[in-house]
Amino acid sequence: MKVAIAGAGNVGQFIANDLADAGHEVLLIEQDPSVISRSAPTLTGPWQNGGSIEWRTADACEVTSLREADLGSVDVVVAATGDDEDNLVISLLAKQEFAVPRVVARVNHPKNEWLFNENWGVDVSVSTPHLILALTEEALSVGSLVRLLQLEKGRARLVEVTLADDSPIIGPMIRDLDVPRDATFVAVLREDHVVVPRGDTVFQAGDEVIALVTPDSEDEIRRMLTGK
């Protein structure tokens, strides 16, 4: 898979290194030559599984620069600059001008998250402050449903609940539960171990249950897990 990353800061470099190690072709686009001269020597490989990183000095907000970078040939664009306006412009150009199949955008300021949607070409937005907030709520809240991540433009959501002692889901096996067709239990964190949910899995008090839901099934899953 070929991935273009706009912005070669710490976030962009980390993503690039891991993707290259996983065997993917990575194109890092950075407009500041000093960042490239300082950072490029640290990302030289060799990477596992035949991955690679190519650097390009260019403004990812310019159509001409993106065309020269052959952006239309990539499978995924990651807009990872430290500026939300730039990330929105990059996402829109990637989707509308180059028909990139998947666009992932970094949200720097949480108040701007509402802008990062399909109207701006964004398939998935990642807001670090909101992720930290969700994980903090998850650590502090027992018996409450916490949204961890939105996928596919909000059509799917990853949610988590730490089961209270009186959770109605404790006791029966999963196969005996009336789980909505458009929801599924993804993982159970129990006493520092990960349990993959199966038909005969029985939930216990204190389990951290992670589920994949849709907007239509979220309320039913909340009721099942919390009784609320």
C-alpha positions in Angstrom: 0.0 0.0 0.0 1.2 3.5 -0.8 0.6 6.2 1.8 1.3 10.0 1.5 1.8 11.9 4.7 1.6 15.7 4.7 3.6 17.1 7.5 6.9 15.7 8.8 6.7 16.7 12.4 6.9 14.2 15.2 3.5 12.8 14.4 4.1 12.4 10.7 7.5 10.8 11.2 6.2 8.3 13.8 3.4 7.2 11.4 5.8 7.0 8.5 8.3 4.9 10.4 5.7 2.4 11.5 4.1 2.1 8.1 7.4 1.6 6.4 8.2 -1.1 9.0 5.0 -2.8 8.1 6.1 -3.0 4.5 4.3 0.0 3.0 5.6 2.7 0.6 5.5 6.1 2.3 5.7 9.5 0.8 6.5 12.3 3.3 5.6 15.8 2.1 7.1 18.7 4.0 7.4 22.3 2.9 10.2 23.3 5.4 13.6 22.2 4.0 15.2 22.5 7.5 12.8 19.9 8.8 13.8 17.5 6.1 17.5 18.0 6.5 17.2 17.5 10.2 14.9 14.6 10.2 15.6 12.6 7.0 18.8 11.0 8.3 16.9 9.4 11.2 14.4 7.7 8.8 16.7 5.8 6.5 15.8 2.2 7.2 16.3 -0.6 6.5 12.7 -1.3 7.3 11.1 -4.7 7.8 9.0 -6.3 5.0 10.4 -4.2 2.2 8.9 -0.8 3.2 10.3 2.5 2.1 10.1 6.3 2.8 10.5 8.9 0.2 10.9 12.6 1.1 9.6 15.5 -1.0 9.9 19.2 -0.3 6.6 20.7 -1.3 3.6 22.6 -0.1 0.8 20.0 0.3 -1.8 22.7 0.0 -0.9 23.4 -3.6 -2.5 21.3 -6.4 0.6 21.6 -8.6 2.9 20.2 -5.8 0.5 17.3 -5.2 0.3 16.6 -8.9 4.1 16.5 -9.1 4.1 14.1 -6.2 1.7 11.9 -8.1 -0.8 11.9 -5.3 -3.3 10.2 -7.5 -1.3 7.0 -7.2 -1.6 6.7 -3.4 -4.1 4.6 -1.5 -4.2 6.8 1.7 -3.5 10.4 2.5 -2.7 11.4 6.0 -3.0 15.2 6.7 -0.8 15.4 9.8 0.4 19.0 9.9 0.1 21.2 13.0 -2.4 23.5 11.3 -6.1 22.5 11.0 -6.8 24.8 8.1 -3.9 23.2 6.1 -5.2 19.7 7.0 -8.6 20.5 5.7 -7.3 21.9 2.5 -5.0 18.9 2.0 -7.9 16.5 2.6 -10.2 18.3 0.2 -7.6 18.4 -2.6 -6.8 14.7 -2.0 -10.4 13.6 -2.3 -11.7 16.0 -5.0 -8.7 16.6 -7.2 -7.0 13.2 -6.9 -9.8 10.8 -5.8 -7.7 9.3 -3.1 -9.7 6.3 -1.7 -9.1 7.1 2.0 -8.2 10.4 3.7 -7.2 10.6 7.4 -6.9 14.0 9.0 -5.3 15.2 12.3 -7.4 17.6 14.3 -5.2 19.9 16.4 -7.8 22.1 18.0 -10.8 20.2 19.4 -13.2 23.0 18.6 -12.5 22.4 14.9 -13.4 18.8 14.9 -17.0 19.4 13.5 -15.4 20.7 10.3 -13.5 17.4 9.6 -16.2 15.5 7.7 -16.9 14.3 4.2 -17.7 17.8 3.0 -14.0 18.5 3.4 -12.9 15.1 2.0 -12.1 13.6 5.4 -12.9 9.9 5.9 -11.5 9.6 9.4 -10.5 12.4 11.7 -8.3 11.9 14.8 -8.5 14.4 17.6 -5.8 13.8 20.2 -7.5 15.9 22.9 -10.8 14.0 22.5 -9.0 10.7 22.5 -7.3 11.7 25.8 -10.6 12.8 27.2 -12.3 9.6 26.2 -9.6 7.5 27.7 -9.7 9.6 30.9 -13.4 9.1 31.2 -13.0 5.4 30.5 -10.6 5.2 33.4 -12.8 7.1 35.8 -16.3 6.0 34.8 -17.7 2.6 35.8 -21.0 1.7 34.3 -21.0 4.5 31.7 -20.6 4.2 27.9 -17.6 6.1 26.5 -17.1 6.8 22.8 -13.5 6.1 21.9 -13.5 6.6 18.1 -15.7 7.4 15.2 -15.2 5.5 11.9 -16.5 5.7 8.4 -17.7 9.3 8.8 -19.6 8.5 12.0 -21.4 5.5 10.6 -19.5 3.3 13.0 -18.3 4.0 16.5 -16.0 2.2 18.9 -17.4 2.4 22.4 -16.2 1.2 25.8 -17.9 0.3 29.1 -16.4 -0.8 32.4 -19.1 -3.1 33.7 -20.6 -2.3 37.1 -21.6 -5.0 39.5 -25.3 -4.6 38.5 -24.7 -4.6 34.7 -27.6 -6.6 33.1 -25.2 -8.2 30.7 -23.3 -10.2 33.5 -24.3 -13.8 33.7 -25.6 -15.1 30.3 -23.3 -16.2 27.5 -23.0 -13.9 24.5 -24.9 -16.3 22.3 -27.9 -16.0 24.5 -27.9 -12.2 24.4 -30.1 -10.2 21.9 -27.3 -8.3 20.4 -28.3 -5.9 17.5 -27.4 -7.1 14.1 -25.3 -4.0 13.4 -23.3 -4.2 16.6 -20.6 -6.5 17.8 -18.3 -7.0 20.9 -14.7 -6.5 19.8 -12.7 -7.2 22.9 -12.8 -7.6 26.7 -10.0 -6.4 28.9 -10.0 -8.5 32.1 -7.3 -8.4 34.8 -4.6 -7.2 32.4 -5.6 -9.8 29.8 -7.4 -9.4 26.5 -10.3 -11.8 26.0 -11.6 -12.2 22.4 -15.4 -12.4 22.8 -17.0 -15.7 21.5 -20.4 -17.2 21.8 -19.7 -18.9 25.1 -18.0 -15.8 26.7 -19.6 -14.6 29.9 -19.0 -11.1 31.1 -17.9 -10.3 34.6 -18.1 -7.2 36.8 -15.1 -5.0 36.2 -14.6 -6.1 32.6 -13.8 -3.4 30.1 -16.0 -4.2 27.1 -15.2 -2.7 23.8 -17.9 -2.8 21.1 -18.3 -1.6 17.6 -21.7 0.0 17.1 -23.7 2.2 14.6 -25.7 5.2 15.6 -28.9 3.1 15.4 -27.5 0.4 17.7 -25.6 2.5 20.2 -28.6 3.1 22.6 -29.4 -0.6 22.7 -25.8 -1.5 23.4 -25.7 1.1 26.1 -28.8 -0.4 27.7 -27.4 -3.9 27.5 -24.1 -2.9 29.1 -25.2 -0.3 31.6 -29.0 -0.8 32.2 -29.4 2.9 31.4 
